[in-house]
Amino acid sequence: MASTTTTANNSNVFVIGTRRSQLAMAQAYIVRDELQQKFPDYEFKIEAMATTGDRILDVALSKIGEKSLFTKELELALDDGRVDFVVHSFKDLPTVLDPSMAIGAICERESPYDALVLAERTDKKYTLDTLPKGSVVGTSSLRRTAQIMRRRPDLEIKSVRGNIHTRLSKLDDPENGLDALVLAAAGLIRVGLGSRINQTLNGVMLHAVSQGALGIECRANDARVLKLLKALDHEETHIVCMAERAMMRELEGGCTVPIGVQTTLEGDILKLDGLVASLDGKQIAEFKDETKLDLSASLEAKEQVAGALGQSVAHALIKAGADVILKELNQDRKP
């Protein structure tokens, strides 16, 4: 265990909480290095820990039945003062936080898209649309499964969990019978494995809410840490992610639900495309909408407009049948 010293009793030292996975550590180092550059007089330490989602690897995420799979233990460390703030893959962070917690910053988004990664033995000419019939594609995501089945019902989906290197090892071992994986492009890029991306699935499937962004969580009453983290907040990413999270919150979904989005901010026009799909890809609710931002307004005002867009898209999705799809999915999960 790292020192439990926090800003409460050492004003020059900040402890950063993170998961132990290679990707999580890489993300924590990104945040630490940027803070160190901006605040050279402070010291930033990293405290890594395992979460429920890291420990349970033989069960599909959607069947574990825990909303805070990758955040609960980190938030406990934050609450009891072992760490000052926590770096999350923002898509793992629930859309409703404990009132004692706050999002201190949303860092600039890496690619939000999914990526097709082919096994080393698989011909690199293939894309998701041209993979041979019966090819086996690995993913642990219901959202990815639903969209793959919608586009390619002739493919076989196999649940594959573990960190990025573990999944790639499973992919490249012929005994596992995998031809490809679908992973987040951002994760591959951040651990230096962007070269394994065979196809970026932009325009092919909608990505997860907040995918590619880093969210930094801290105690809501820690004014000093909130002021520190404000230096890392990226306004465009902040606005876009708030729209996506508002949509998901309204749908009462989470990272284990087949909800997809694609959001763009072009000048003062914010566009949001949302989707909810059944696991077989046969039932689809999709809706696109846009709104205009006042670029001279405060971030809080822009966030409110973005949130309203997310809510309106969610309501349109519900009218298009999203509530029925999600209800059926939840019933299928019950023992």
Summary of the structure (lengths in Angstrom):
residues: 335
radius of gyration: 19.9
end to end distance: 37.8
largest distance: 61.5
contacts: 1122
relative contact order: 0.14
helix: 38%
strand: 23%
